[in-house]
Amino acid sequence: MEAGGACVPDVRGRLPGRGAYVHPDQECLDAAERRRAFPRALRSQGPLDCSEVRAAVDALGRQAREASSAVRSSTQEEPRQEAGREAMSAR
């Protein structure tokens, strides 16, 4: 969404006015800026500042990496716990 010459993130899709969708990935955001997709989609004259959108995409990526790391560490603990149970029952 454009607000005063800047793109602002609208994660919930509730802000009034025109909006543009971009996949929450830095490569997709870079491609959209390179192709000047935001000014075209938002029917804006001239370039737009996308720093707020970039910060939101960074934050989403960081959250996704943390969640993935948490899932990976919890799945690695399960086999160790199971091996411990088997060792205990073998006694």
C-alpha positions, -999 to +999 in steps of 0.1 A: +000+000+000+013+035-008+013+062+018+029+095+010+055+082-015+063+051+006+052+015+004+039+003+038+033-033+047-003-044+052+001-080+065-036-084+073-048-067+040-071-043+059-057-009+050-078+013+027-067+020-009-048+001-035-024-027-025+002-049-041+012-084-031+048-095-030+060-129-018+077-124+016+111-132+003+140-108-002+147-121-037+111-115-047+111-080-032+144-072-050+129-083-083+097-063-077+118-031-070+141-038-100+110-041-123+094-010-108+063-032-100+052-012-070+047+022-086+030+005-116+007-016-094-002+013-071-006+037-100+020+060-084+041+086-102+078+082-095+098+058-073+085+046-039+104+041-007+101+004+002+122+004+033+092-005+056+082-034+034+119-046+033+120-044+072+087-064+074+101-091+050+133-093+070+113-098+102+091-125+086+122-143+073+138-141+107+107-155+124+105-183+098+142-193+104+137-193+142+106-215+139+124-239+115+153-241+139+130-248+168+113-276+149+146-291+138+160-291+174+128-307+188+128-334+162+165-342+169+157-347+206+130-373+200+154-400+188+177-394+217+148-396+242+136-429+225+171-443+227+172-435+264+139-452+270+151-483+252+183-484+272+163-481+304+139-509+295+167-532+285+181-532+321 
